[in-house]
C-alpha cells in the first residue's frame, strides 16, 4: 500500500518591496500621481464654464447643455468598477497611461465635433475611458508606498485632483473668452496629452502587483463582496458618498444663491469662487502629513467637523462669511476625502483595486444623486433647506467616522 504523500506547501508570498518616503523614487511617484489627478479632473470639468456656449452654438436648453458634464461623470462612476477589475489583469501603470492618453485625444476631438449628439457621445466615451485612473491610482499607491509615507503621497494625489478640477474650469473659461470653446477644449487636450507622457516617464513599474491571468467574473464578484462584508470598509465607502454629496450640493446651489439678491454676482465673480479649491490642495497634502504623524481617525474626524462648521457659516448673510463658509466646506471635504481614500487602500488586505473602485463608485454616486436631490430642497425652502440637507449628510459621515475611530484606531 502506497503512502500518501502530503501536498507541498504553497510558497509564501514575497515580502513587499516598499518605496520609502524621502527617496528619489518616492518623489517621482508623488509627482506622477499628482499629474494623473490633474489630467483626469481637468478633462472631466473643463466643460462646466462652457455650458452657456454650448446652449448658444447648438441651440439647446440650459438643462440639455448640462448633459455635457453629467454624461461624463455618470459614465465615469460606472467605468470605475470595470477599471478596478481590469487593473488586476493588465497592471496599474499601463492602464492609467492608456486611459489618460485616450481621454486627452477625445478632448481634442471635441474641438471639431459637427453636432451636439456627437459631442455628448465623445463626452460619454471620455467618462468611460477615465475610469481607468482614479481607482487604479489609489491601488498603485497602496501597493507600492510604505505605509508610513502613504498618507503624504495620497494627499498629493488628491491635491492634483483638486488643482485639476479648478484649472479645468478656469483655463477653459479664459481660453474660450479670447478664442472659442473649441479652442479651449482642444488646447486643454494637448496640455493633458503632454502631461500624460510626463506621467509615464516618471512613474516606475509596479513591484508588488500580482497579475491575475484571464477574466474570472466569479473572482471579481467575490472580491467586491469580500470588501462589502468587511468590518470597516463599508463605513469608508459611506463617508466618501456622503461627504462628496454634500460638497457638490453646496457648490451647485451656492451659485443660485449668489446670483440672486442681495448678492447679484456676475458670472466672472461667481467663477472666482472656484479658486477656493486652492485651499483644498493645501488641505489634502497637509492632511496626508498629519495622518503619517497622528493617525487616520483623528484627521478624518477633524475634516468632517470642519465641513459641518463651514455649512453653518454659510447660513450667515454677509458675502464674506458665505465665501468663508464655502472655503471651510472645501477644506473639510478635501481633508476627509484624502484620509478616507488612503485608508481604503490600507484597510483592504487584497484586491486593493476592487476596494478603491467601490469607494469611488460610492463617491460619484453621492455626487450625482445628492447634487440632484439637493435641488428639491432649494426649490422648497432655499438655502436654509440646502444647508440642513447637507448638514445631515455630513453628520451621518461623522457618525461613521466615530465608529471607525473606535473599531479601527490608527
C-alpha distance (Angstrom), angle and dihedral (degrees) to the residues before:
residue distance angle dihedral
X1 . . .
X2 3.78 . .
X3 3.74 119.0 .
X4 3.76 111.5 -122.6
X5 3.76 109.6 -119.7
X6 3.79 116.7 -138.6
X7 3.79 116.3 -116.4
X8 3.76 113.3 -103.2
X9 3.77 113.1 -102.4
X10 3.77 116.3 -103.1
X11 3.78 111.8 -103.8
X12 3.77 113.7 -98.5
X13 3.79 114.0 -109.2
X14 3.77 113.5 -99.0
X15 3.77 116.8 -102.1
X16 3.82 112.0 -100.6
X17 3.79 116.8 -97.3
X18 3.78 98.6 -137.2
X19 3.79 126.9 -158.0
X20 3.79 106.1 -129.4
X21 3.77 124.5 -139.3
X22 3.79 113.5 -103.0
X23 3.81 96.4 32.1
X24 3.80 125.9 117.3
X25 3.80 90.7 -113.5
X26 3.80 90.3 53.2
X27 3.81 90.4 53.5
X28 3.81 92.2 47.9
X29 3.81 91.5 51.1
X30 3.80 91.6 47.5
X31 3.81 93.0 52.0
X32 3.82 92.8 43.7
X33 3.79 93.3 51.9
X34 3.81 90.7 45.8
X35 3.81 86.8 56.9
X36 3.82 90.9 47.9
X37 3.80 91.0 54.5
X38 3.80 91.6 45.4
X39 3.81 95.0 50.0
X40 3.80 94.2 45.8
X41 3.78 96.5 51.1
X42 3.81 98.2 40.1
X43 3.81 87.5 56.0
X44 3.81 93.2 47.6
X45 3.81 98.5 46.5
X46 3.81 105.1 29.3
X47 3.83 90.8 96.6
X48 3.80 96.0 57.2
X49 3.83 98.1 88.6
X50 3.82 89.3 40.2
X51 3.80 96.4 62.0
X52 3.84 94.0 98.7
X53 3.81 88.7 51.1
X54 3.80 90.4 52.6
X55 3.79 90.8 50.1
X56 3.81 90.8 53.6
X57 3.80 99.3 41.2
X58 3.80 97.1 43.0
X59 3.81 96.2 34.0
X60 3.81 94.9 -124.6
X61 3.80 131.9 136.4
X62 3.78 124.1 -95.6
X63 3.81 90.7 -108.3
X64 3.79 91.3 51.3
X65 3.81 92.5 47.4
X66 3.82 89.4 56.2
X67 3.80 88.1 66.6
X68 3.81 87.4 78.5
X69 3.79 86.7 75.3
X70 3.80 100.2 28.1
X71 3.81 96.5 56.9
X72 3.80 90.2 51.5
X73 3.80 96.1 52.1
X74 3.81 92.6 42.0
X75 3.80 92.2 52.2
X76 3.80 90.2 43.4
X77 3.81 91.4 56.3
X78 3.81 92.0 52.0
X79 3.80 94.6 42.1
X80 3.79 93.2 53.8
X81 3.81 92.0 71.7
X82 3.79 92.1 51.7
X83 3.79 92.0 44.4
X84 3.79 92.1 52.9
X85 3.80 89.4 54.4
X86 3.80 93.4 43.1
X87 3.77 92.9 52.2
X88 3.81 89.4 62.3
X89 3.82 88.1 62.5
X90 3.80 104.7 33.7
X91 3.78 103.6 31.8
X92 3.78 132.7 -107.4
X93 3.81 102.6 -100.3
X94 3.80 97.6 47.5
X95 3.80 94.2 46.1
X96 3.81 92.9 50.6
X97 3.81 92.0 49.3
X98 3.81 94.4 48.7
X99 3.82 91.8 45.7
X100 3.80 94.1 50.4
X101 3.80 93.3 44.4
X102 3.81 95.5 49.1
X103 3.81 92.3 45.1
X104 3.81 90.8 51.6
X105 3.81 90.5 51.9
X106 3.80 89.8 48.9
X107 3.79 90.3 52.6
X108 3.81 89.2 53.4
X109 3.82 89.4 48.8
X110 3.82 89.8 56.6
X111 3.80 88.2 66.4
X112 3.82 91.2 68.9
X113 3.82 103.4 35.0
X114 3.82 112.4 137.0
X115 3.81 99.6 -147.4
X116 3.79 146.4 11.6
X117 3.80 97.7 -97.4
X118 3.80 91.5 52.2
X119 3.81 89.3 52.9
X120 3.80 91.8 50.9
X121 3.80 91.1 48.0
X122 3.80 92.0 53.1
X123 3.81 91.5 45.5
X124 3.81 89.2 53.4
X125 3.81 90.7 49.5
X126 3.79 89.6 49.3
X127 3.80 90.9 55.0
X128 3.81 91.1 50.1
X129 3.80 92.5 48.4
X130 3.80 94.3 46.6
X131 3.80 90.6 56.6
X132 3.80 85.3 83.0
X133 3.81 92.9 71.6
X134 3.85 117.0 49.5
X135 3.82 101.5 49.2
X136 3.79 92.8 37.6
X137 3.80 94.0 49.5
X138 3.80 91.6 55.1
X139 3.80 91.6 47.9
X140 3.82 92.7 48.2
X141 3.79 92.2 53.3
X142 3.81 93.4 46.3
X143 3.82 90.6 52.0
X144 3.80 99.5 43.5
X145 3.81 108.9 31.6
X146 3.80 121.3 76.9
X147 3.83 109.1 -109.1
X148 3.81 90.6 -117.9
X149 3.78 91.3 61.3
X150 3.80 99.7 33.2
X151 3.80 96.1 94.1
X152 3.81 93.5 58.1
X153 3.81 94.1 47.5
X154 3.79 93.3 46.1
X155 3.79 88.7 49.5
X156 3.81 90.7 53.7
X157 3.80 90.6 50.5
X158 3.81 90.6 51.5
X159 3.82 87.7 47.4
X160 3.79 87.8 57.2
X161 3.78 90.7 53.1
X162 3.81 90.7 49.4
X163 3.79 93.1 48.3
X164 3.80 91.0 45.2
X165 3.79 92.4 50.1
X166 3.79 90.3 52.4
X167 3.83 96.8 39.9
X168 3.79 93.5 48.8
X169 3.79 91.0 56.3
X170 3.80 96.5 41.7
X171 3.83 97.9 42.3
X172 3.78 95.7 48.2
X173 3.80 91.4 48.5
X174 3.81 94.0 49.2
X175 3.81 94.7 44.7
X176 3.79 93.0 45.3
X177 3.80 91.5 50.6
X178 3.82 91.2 58.3
X179 3.83 98.8 34.4
X180 3.83 123.3 0.6
X181 3.77 140.5 -68.2
X182 3.81 89.2 -99.3
X183 3.80 91.7 58.7
X184 3.81 89.3 45.8
X185 3.81 95.2 55.6
X186 3.80 93.2 40.8
X187 3.79 93.3 49.7
X188 3.79 93.4 48.8
X189 3.81 89.6 48.4
X190 3.82 91.0 54.6
X191 3.82 92.4 46.7
X192 3.80 91.3 50.3
X193 3.81 92.2 46.8
X194 3.81 89.9 56.5
X195 3.80 90.2 48.1
X196 3.81 89.4 50.4
X197 3.82 90.5 59.6
X198 3.80 90.0 47.1
X199 3.81 87.7 51.8
X200 3.81 94.8 54.5
X201 3.81 92.2 46.4
X202 3.80 91.9 52.0
X203 3.82 101.9 40.6
X204 3.82 114.1 83.3
X205 3.83 120.2 -141.9
X206 3.81 117.1 -91.1
X207 3.79 115.4 -89.9
X208 3.80 100.7 -176.0
X209 3.81 100.5 38.0
X210 3.83 115.9 118.9
X211 3.81 110.1 -154.1
X212 3.80 119.5 -139.0
X213 3.81 113.2 -140.1
X214 3.82 115.7 -133.5
X215 3.79 129.1 -12.3
X216 3.78 114.3 -67.0
X217 3.81 110.4 179.8
X218 3.80 91.2 -167.6
X219 3.80 90.6 54.8
X220 3.81 92.1 54.3
X221 3.80 94.6 44.1
X222 3.79 90.4 49.3
X223 3.80 90.8 48.4
X224 3.80 92.7 52.2
X225 3.80 91.0 43.7
X226 3.80 91.7 50.5
X227 3.81 91.3 53.8
X228 3.80 92.4 46.8
X229 3.82 90.0 52.7
X230 3.79 92.4 48.8
X231 3.79 116.4 117.6
X232 3.80 94.4 -125.3
X233 3.80 113.0 17.8
X234 3.84 97.7 74.1
X235 3.81 88.7 58.5
X236 3.81 89.8 55.0
X237 3.79 89.7 49.0
X238 3.81 89.2 51.4
X239 3.81 92.3 49.1
X240 3.82 90.7 51.4
X241 3.80 91.2 49.5
X242 3.81 95.8 47.5
X243 3.80 98.3 41.5
X244 3.81 94.5 47.4
X245 3.81 90.8 44.7
X246 3.80 91.4 53.4
X247 3.80 92.6 44.1
X248 3.81 95.3 52.2
X249 3.82 92.1 43.5
X250 3.81 91.4 53.9
X251 3.80 91.8 51.5
X252 3.80 94.8 43.2
X253 3.79 96.3 54.7
X254 3.81 99.6 30.4
X255 3.80 84.3 71.4
X256 3.80 91.2 57.4
X257 3.79 91.0 46.9
X258 3.80 96.1 48.5
X259 3.81 97.3 48.6
X260 3.81 88.9 54.0
X261 3.81 129.5 74.0
X262 2.95 133.3 -39.5
X263 3.84 92.3 24.8
X264 3.83 102.5 33.7
X265 3.80 95.3 178.8
X266 3.79 118.4 -175.3
X267 3.80 123.0 -126.2
X268 3.81 94.1 -96.0
X269 3.79 92.7 51.7
X270 3.79 90.5 45.2
X271 3.78 91.5 50.9
X272 3.80 90.9 55.1
X273 3.80 88.3 66.7
X274 3.82 87.2 75.1
X275 3.80 87.8 69.3
X276 3.80 88.0 77.3
X277 3.81 83.2 78.2
X278 3.80 83.0 82.7
X279 3.79 86.6 72.3
X280 3.80 86.9 55.0
X281 3.81 91.0 55.3
X282 3.80 91.7 53.3
X283 3.80 92.4 41.5
X284 3.82 93.4 52.4
X285 3.78 95.8 52.4
X286 3.82 92.4 40.6
X287 3.80 90.6 50.5
X288 3.80 90.3 52.1
X289 3.79 91.6 54.0
X290 3.83 91.0 46.5
X291 3.81 90.8 51.6
X292 3.79 90.5 54.6
X293 3.83 89.3 52.9
X294 3.81 107.6 36.6
X295 3.81 106.5 13.4
X296 3.78 138.4 -100.6
X297 3.78 104.4 -84.8
X298 3.85 97.7 58.1
X299 3.81 92.1 47.8
X300 3.82 92.9 46.4
X301 3.80 91.2 50.8
X302 3.81 90.3 48.5
X303 3.80 92.4 51.9
X304 3.79 93.9 50.9
X305 3.81 91.7 45.2
X306 3.83 90.7 52.3
X307 3.79 89.2 49.3
X308 3.81 91.8 51.6
X309 3.80 91.4 48.0
X310 3.80 90.0 50.6
X311 3.80 91.6 54.7
X312 3.79 88.5 53.8
X313 3.82 92.2 50.9
X314 3.82 91.4 53.2
X315 3.81 88.2 65.2
X316 3.81 89.6 70.3
X317 3.81 117.0 94.5
X318 3.85 107.5 -133.4
X319 3.81 110.1 97.2
X320 3.78 93.4 -132.0
X321 3.81 90.0 56.7
X322 3.81 92.9 46.8
X323 3.81 89.7 54.2
X324 3.81 90.0 44.4
X325 3.79 89.0 54.3
X326 3.81 91.7 49.7
X327 3.81 88.7 49.5
X328 3.81 91.0 52.7
X329 3.80 90.6 48.6
X330 3.81 88.4 52.0
X331 3.80 93.9 48.4
X332 3.79 92.7 46.6
X333 3.79 93.1 46.9
X334 3.79 95.4 51.4
X335 3.80 91.5 46.3
X336 3.81 92.1 51.9
X337 3.82 94.4 42.5
X338 3.80 92.2 48.5
X339 3.80 92.3 51.1
X340 3.81 97.5 40.7
X341 3.81 94.7 47.5
X342 3.80 92.0 48.8
X343 3.80 91.3 46.0
X344 3.80 91.0 55.0
X345 3.79 91.0 60.3
X346 3.79 91.5 46.2
X347 3.81 96.0 45.6
X348 3.82 95.4 47.3
X349 3.80 106.6 83.9
X350 3.82 95.9 -168.9
X351 3.83 138.9 15.1
X352 3.79 91.2 24.2
X353 3.80 91.1 176.8
X354 3.80 90.1 62.7
X355 3.81 91.7 49.7
X356 3.80 92.0 48.6
X357 3.81 91.4 48.5
X358 3.82 91.2 53.1
X359 3.81 90.6 50.2
X360 3.79 92.0 51.0
X361 3.79 92.5 44.4
X362 3.81 87.9 56.6
X363 3.81 90.1 43.7
X364 3.81 95.5 54.5
X365 3.79 92.6 38.7
X366 3.80 88.2 57.7
X367 3.79 89.4 50.0
X368 3.80 96.1 51.0
X369 3.81 99.5 38.2
X370 3.81 100.4 39.6
X371 3.79 92.5 40.7
X372 3.80 88.7 56.2
X373 3.82 97.5 40.8
X374 3.80 90.0 48.6
X375 3.79 87.3 69.3
X376 3.79 90.0 67.0
X377 3.80 89.9 56.6
X378 3.81 91.6 46.9
X379 3.80 91.3 51.3
X380 3.81 91.9 47.1
X381 3.81 104.9 46.4
X382 3.79 108.3 -8.5
X383 3.78 124.2 -129.7
X384 3.81 95.3 -15.5
X385 3.82 90.1 62.6
X386 3.82 92.2 44.4
X387 3.80 90.6 51.4
X388 3.81 91.6 48.2
X389 3.82 91.8 48.8
X390 3.79 93.8 50.1
X391 3.82 93.0 42.2
X392 3.81 90.3 56.3
X393 3.80 90.4 51.4
X394 3.80 93.1 50.2
X395 3.81 91.5 44.9
X396 3.81 89.3 54.7
X397 3.81 88.1 49.7
X398 3.81 89.0 52.3
X399 3.80 90.3 52.3
X400 3.81 89.8 52.4
X401 3.82 90.3 48.2
X402 3.82 91.5 50.4
X403 3.79 88.7 53.2
X404 3.79 90.5 52.4
X405 3.79 91.3 47.1
X406 3.81 88.5 58.0
X407 3.80 98.3 41.8
X408 3.82 102.4 31.2
X409 3.83 107.3 27.3
X410 3.77 114.7 -178.8
